[in-house]
Amino acid sequence: MNTHETYMQRCIQIAKNGLGSTAPNPMVGCVIVCDDTIIGEGFTSAYGGHHAEVNAIHSVKNKALLKQATLYVTLEPCSHFGKTPPCSDLIIKHQIPNIVIGCIDDNPEVSGKGIAKLKASGCKVKVGVLENECKTHHKRFFTFHNKKRPYIILKWAETSDGFLAPKIKDKKVPVWITNVYSRQLVHKWRAEEHAILVGTNTVLEDNPSLTVRDWTGNNPIRLVIDRNNILSKDHAVFNSESQTFIISENEVNFKNPLAQEVCSFLHSKAINSVIIEGGAQTLQTFINENLWDEARVFTGTSVFKTGIKAPKFSGKIVSEESIIDDTLKYYQNT
């Protein structure tokens, strides 16, 4: 790994501090180097706050060093006014001579304009350092802008004999298949994504809160597919802990492919990532329409013998791990 790649890897590393708080903005990382020494670092603040480049520049104690520094950033600096002024203007103001960029911003409001502005001001700009790694890091942002839909993560837990739930339950609460450590990991995932989605039956059968309780982080926006608006406001998804959108016939056309309709609705709401936690029908709908990016599947030690079968799908296993007695497999949609 050469010098540029080393510093860009650091940009990716610190950018992850913004996971779960920057949406719909990308979680960018920025490092400023002078004489082979890092003199400033920053990552994207929570939505509405400063961008990574601004935070990095502000962190530099001796601003005079900026005139001989190199600024590394995972994503092309913005060139337009949004919630905050353009980052490219601030870079130019401080006369930072060298800019190294991981990947170009596909947002039509930027898309090369930031680079052009920097070059026009006399900056020396290098683009494409660890480009694939930066694009993977910004997968939610790029999926939203290029595919006009959120980045979609499927998640479920199944028994060792392939069931999601028993057909008959004594109480309207979840039947736990996995251990407490796996459940804590799921809460961490919830804190990392913009929204969480379930179907009507999951709310009726489990009465979930769909919030972050076993982890520290923001609650995701809650989304419930409820075609005929049959759910009562007494259900936990309607509590005040997070915003909830009901996706009914008022929002989407159920005569069309449903997953595509839902994706279009979520894009209109500027939701750039969603974790789908059930139930079986909702998960299978997105699988059948091939509208998913990754799947995270737990297998516990329980045996139901009968019940609601786990979804059927095909994907590439990218990793597998054990969480005590649970098995967790990560899949990518190929």
C-alpha positions as CSV (number, residue, x, y, z in Angstrom):
1,M,0.0,0.0,0.0
2,N,1.5,3.3,-1.1
3,T,1.4,6.6,0.8
4,H,-1.8,7.9,-0.9
5,E,-3.5,4.6,-0.2
6,T,-2.5,4.6,3.4
7,Y,-4.0,8.0,4.1
8,M,-7.1,7.1,2.1
9,Q,-7.6,4.0,4.2
10,R,-7.5,6.2,7.2
11,C,-10.2,8.4,5.6
12,I,-12.4,5.3,5.2
13,Q,-11.7,4.2,8.8
14,I,-12.8,7.5,10.4
15,A,-15.7,8.0,8.0
16,K,-17.4,5.0,9.6
17,N,-17.9,7.2,12.7
18,G,-20.8,8.8,10.9
19,L,-22.6,5.5,10.2
20,G,-26.3,5.9,11.2
21,S,-26.3,9.6,11.7
22,T,-25.4,11.4,8.4
23,A,-28.3,10.1,6.1
24,P,-29.3,11.1,3.6
25,N,-25.8,12.6,3.3
26,P,-22.9,10.3,2.7
27,M,-20.5,9.4,5.5
28,V,-17.3,10.9,4.3
29,G,-13.9,10.8,5.8
30,C,-11.1,13.4,5.4
31,V,-7.5,13.6,6.4
32,I,-5.1,16.5,6.0
33,V,-1.3,15.8,5.8
34,C,1.7,18.0,5.9
35,D,5.3,16.7,5.7
36,D,4.1,13.1,6.1
37,T,2.3,14.0,9.3
38,I,-1.5,14.1,9.8
39,I,-2.4,17.6,11.0
40,G,-6.2,17.3,10.7
41,E,-9.0,14.8,10.5
42,G,-12.7,14.9,10.2
43,F,-15.8,12.9,9.3
44,T,-19.4,14.0,8.4
45,S,-21.4,15.3,11.2
46,A,-25.0,14.3,11.8
47,Y,-27.3,15.5,9.1
48,G,-27.5,19.2,8.9
49,G,-24.0,19.6,10.5
50,H,-20.6,20.1,9.0
51,H,-19.2,18.0,6.2
52,A,-16.0,16.0,6.7
53,E,-13.7,18.5,4.9
54,V,-15.0,21.3,7.1
55,N,-14.4,19.3,10.3
56,A,-10.9,18.3,9.2
57,I,-9.9,21.9,8.3
58,H,-11.3,23.2,11.6
59,S,-9.2,20.6,13.5
60,V,-5.9,21.9,12.1
61,K,-4.3,24.0,14.8
62,N,-1.8,25.9,12.6
63,K,-3.9,27.0,9.6
64,A,-0.7,28.3,7.9
65,L,0.3,24.7,7.3
66,L,-2.8,24.2,5.0
67,K,-1.0,26.2,2.2
68,Q,1.5,23.3,1.9
69,A,-0.7,20.4,2.8
70,T,-2.5,17.5,1.0
71,L,-6.2,16.9,1.7
72,Y,-7.4,13.3,1.3
73,V,-11.2,12.7,1.1
74,T,-13.2,9.6,0.3
75,L,-15.7,11.4,-1.9
76,E,-15.5,14.4,-4.2
77,P,-16.0,17.7,-2.3
78,C,-19.4,19.2,-2.9
79,S,-19.7,22.4,-5.0
80,H,-23.3,23.4,-4.2
81,F,-25.2,25.0,-1.3
82,G,-27.3,22.5,0.6
83,K,-27.7,22.5,4.4
84,T,-24.1,23.9,4.5
85,P,-21.9,25.9,2.1
86,P,-19.8,24.1,-0.6
87,C,-16.7,22.3,0.8
88,S,-14.7,23.0,-2.4
89,D,-15.0,26.8,-1.6
90,L,-13.6,26.3,1.9
91,I,-10.7,24.2,0.5
92,I,-10.0,27.0,-2.1
93,K,-10.2,29.7,0.6
94,H,-7.5,28.0,2.7
95,Q,-5.3,27.5,-0.4
96,I,-4.8,23.8,0.1
97,P,-2.7,22.9,-2.9
98,N,-3.1,19.1,-3.2
99,I,-6.3,17.2,-3.2
100,V,-6.6,13.4,-3.3
101,I,-10.1,12.0,-3.9
102,G,-11.3,8.4,-3.5
103,C,-14.2,8.6,-5.9
104,I,-16.4,11.0,-7.9
105,D,-19.7,12.0,-6.4
106,D,-22.6,10.7,-8.6
107,N,-25.1,13.2,-7.2
108,P,-26.1,15.3,-10.2
109,E,-25.6,18.4,-8.1
110,V,-21.9,17.6,-7.8
111,S,-20.7,14.9,-10.3
112,G,-17.4,16.4,-11.3
113,K,-18.2,20.0,-10.6
114,G,-16.3,20.0,-7.3
115,I,-13.2,18.6,-9.0
116,A,-13.5,21.2,-11.9
117,K,-13.8,24.1,-9.4
118,L,-10.7,22.9,-7.5
119,K,-8.7,22.5,-10.6
120,A,-9.8,25.9,-11.9
121,S,-8.5,27.5,-8.7
122,G,-5.1,26.0,-9.2
123,C,-5.4,22.9,-7.0
124,K,-3.6,19.7,-8.1
125,V,-6.2,17.0,-7.9
126,K,-5.7,13.3,-8.0
127,V,-8.9,11.1,-8.3
128,G,-9.4,7.3,-7.9
129,V,-7.1,6.3,-4.9
130,L,-8.7,3.2,-3.4
131,E,-11.7,3.9,-5.7
132,N,-13.3,0.5,-5.3
133,E,-13.0,0.6,-1.5
134,C,-14.4,4.1,-1.4
135,K,-17.3,3.1,-3.6
136,T,-18.0,0.1,-1.4
137,H,-17.9,2.4,1.7
138,H,-20.4,4.8,0.0
139,K,-22.7,2.0,-1.2
140,R,-25.8,3.4,0.4
141,F,-25.2,6.8,-1.2
142,F,-24.4,5.5,-4.6
143,T,-27.3,3.0,-4.6
144,F,-29.7,5.9,-3.8
145,H,-28.5,8.2,-6.6
146,N,-27.7,5.6,-9.3
147,K,-30.6,3.1,-8.8
148,K,-33.1,5.6,-7.4
149,R,-33.8,3.4,-4.4
150,P,-32.4,2.8,-0.9
151,Y,-29.6,0.3,-0.2
152,I,-31.6,-2.8,0.9
153,I,-30.4,-5.2,3.6
154,L,-32.5,-8.3,4.3
155,K,-32.2,-9.8,7.8
156,W,-33.9,-12.8,9.4
157,A,-33.2,-15.6,11.9
158,E,-34.2,-19.1,11.2
159,T,-34.2,-22.4,13.2
160,S,-31.8,-25.2,12.4
161,D,-34.7,-26.8,10.5
162,G,-35.5,-23.7,8.4
163,F,-38.4,-21.9,10.1
164,L,-38.9,-18.2,11.0
165,A,-41.7,-18.7,13.5
166,P,-44.2,-21.2,14.8
167,K,-47.6,-21.1,13.2
168,I,-49.4,-20.8,16.5
169,K,-48.2,-18.6,19.4
170,D,-49.6,-18.1,22.9
171,K,-48.7,-14.4,23.0
172,K,-48.3,-11.6,20.5
173,V,-44.5,-11.2,21.2
174,P,-41.4,-12.4,19.3
175,V,-40.3,-16.0,19.6
176,W,-36.6,-15.8,20.0
177,I,-34.5,-18.1,17.8
178,T,-31.1,-16.5,18.4
179,N,-29.1,-15.7,21.6
180,V,-28.8,-12.3,23.3
181,Y,-25.5,-11.5,21.6
182,S,-27.0,-11.9,18.2
183,R,-30.0,-9.8,19.2
184,Q,-27.6,-7.1,20.4
185,L,-25.8,-7.1,17.0
186,V,-29.2,-6.6,15.3
187,H,-29.8,-3.5,17.4
188,K,-26.4,-2.2,16.4
189,W,-27.4,-2.7,12.7
190,R,-30.6,-0.8,13.3
191,A,-28.6,2.1,14.6
192,E,-26.5,2.1,11.4
193,E,-29.4,2.3,8.9
194,H,-31.7,5.1,7.9
195,A,-34.9,3.0,8.1
196,I,-36.3,-0.4,9.1
197,L,-39.2,-2.1,7.3
198,V,-41.7,-4.8,8.3
199,G,-45.1,-6.0,7.0
200,T,-48.5,-6.0,8.7
201,N,-48.3,-9.6,10.0
202,T,-45.1,-8.9,11.9
203,V,-46.7,-6.0,13.8
204,L,-49.8,-8.1,14.5
205,E,-48.0,-11.2,15.6
206,D,-44.9,-9.7,17.4
207,N,-45.9,-6.1,18.3
208,P,-42.2,-5.0,17.9
209,S,-40.9,-1.6,18.7
210,L,-38.3,-1.7,15.9
211,T,-36.0,0.6,18.0
212,V,-32.4,0.5,19.3
213,R,-32.4,-0.7,22.9
214,D,-29.4,-3.0,23.3
215,W,-27.0,-0.6,21.6
216,T,-26.3,3.1,21.7
217,G,-27.4,5.0,18.6
218,N,-30.2,6.6,16.7
219,N,-33.5,4.8,16.2
220,P,-34.2,4.2,12.5
221,I,-37.3,5.5,10.8
222,R,-40.0,2.8,11.0
223,L,-41.8,1.6,7.9
224,V,-44.8,-0.7,7.9
225,I,-46.5,-2.1,4.9
226,D,-50.2,-2.0,5.8
227,R,-52.2,-2.1,2.7
228,N,-55.6,-1.4,4.2
229,N,-54.6,0.6,7.3
230,I,-55.8,-2.1,9.7
231,L,-53.2,-1.5,12.4
232,S,-54.2,0.1,15.7
233,K,-52.3,3.1,17.1
234,D,-51.9,1.0,20.2
235,H,-49.1,-1.0,18.6
236,A,-45.6,-0.3,19.7
237,V,-44.4,0.9,16.3
238,F,-46.6,4.0,16.8
239,N,-44.9,5.1,20.1
240,S,-43.0,8.4,20.2
241,E,-39.5,6.8,20.1
242,S,-39.1,7.3,16.3
243,Q,-40.9,8.4,13.2
244,T,-43.2,5.8,11.5
245,F,-44.4,5.7,7.9
246,I,-47.4,3.5,7.0
247,I,-47.2,2.3,3.4
248,S,-50.8,1.7,2.4
249,E,-52.8,2.0,-0.8
250,N,-52.7,5.8,-0.2
251,E,-48.9,5.7,-0.8
252,V,-48.3,2.9,-3.4
253,N,-50.2,0.9,-6.0
254,F,-50.5,-2.6,-4.8
255,K,-51.5,-3.8,-8.3
256,N,-47.9,-3.1,-9.4
257,P,-44.8,-5.0,-8.3
258,L,-44.9,-4.1,-4.6
259,A,-41.2,-4.0,-3.8
260,Q,-40.6,-1.6,-6.7
261,E,-43.5,0.6,-5.5
262,V,-42.1,0.7,-2.0
263,C,-38.6,1.5,-3.3
264,S,-39.9,4.4,-5.3
265,F,-41.9,5.7,-2.3
266,L,-38.8,5.5,-0.1
267,H,-36.7,7.3,-2.7
268,S,-39.2,10.1,-2.7
269,K,-38.8,10.3,1.1
270,A,-34.9,10.6,0.7
271,I,-34.4,7.3,2.6
272,N,-31.1,5.9,1.5
273,S,-30.9,2.6,3.3
274,V,-33.4,0.2,4.8
275,I,-33.0,-3.0,6.8
276,I,-36.0,-5.4,6.2
277,E,-36.7,-7.5,9.2
278,G,-39.8,-9.4,8.1
279,G,-42.0,-11.1,7.9
280,A,-41.6,-14.0,5.5
281,Q,-44.0,-12.6,2.9
282,T,-42.3,-9.1,2.9
283,L,-38.8,-10.6,2.7
284,Q,-39.9,-13.0,-0.1
285,T,-41.5,-10.1,-2.0
286,F,-38.2,-8.2,-2.2
287,I,-36.3,-11.4,-3.1
288,N,-38.7,-12.3,-5.9
289,E,-38.4,-8.8,-7.4
290,N,-34.6,-9.0,-7.0
291,L,-34.6,-5.8,-5.0
292,W,-32.0,-6.4,-2.4
293,D,-28.3,-5.8,-2.0
294,E,-27.2,-7.9,0.9
295,A,-28.7,-10.5,3.3
296,R,-27.7,-11.3,6.9
297,V,-29.1,-14.6,8.0
298,F,-28.8,-16.1,11.5
299,T,-29.3,-19.8,12.2
300,G,-30.1,-20.7,15.7
301,T,-30.1,-24.1,17.4
302,S,-33.9,-24.2,17.9
303,V,-36.1,-26.8,16.2
304,F,-39.7,-26.0,15.4
305,K,-40.5,-29.0,13.1
306,T,-43.4,-27.0,11.6
307,G,-44.2,-23.3,11.2
308,I,-43.5,-20.4,8.8
309,K,-40.7,-21.3,6.5
310,A,-37.7,-19.1,6.0
311,P,-37.4,-17.2,2.6
312,K,-36.0,-18.9,-0.4
313,F,-33.2,-17.0,-2.2
314,S,-29.8,-17.3,-3.8
315,G,-26.9,-15.1,-3.2
316,K,-23.1,-15.2,-2.8
317,I,-21.9,-16.0,0.8
318,V,-19.2,-13.3,1.5
319,S,-18.5,-14.3,5.1
320,E,-19.7,-16.5,7.9
321,E,-19.2,-16.3,11.7
322,S,-20.3,-17.9,14.9
323,I,-21.9,-16.0,17.7
324,I,-21.7,-18.4,20.6
325,D,-24.1,-21.2,19.3
326,D,-25.6,-19.1,16.5
327,T,-24.3,-19.0,12.9
328,L,-24.4,-15.8,11.0
329,K,-24.0,-15.7,7.2
330,Y,-23.6,-12.5,5.1
331,Y,-24.8,-12.7,1.5
332,Q,-24.4,-10.4,-1.5
333,N,-26.9,-10.2,-4.4
334,T,-25.0,-11.2,-7.5
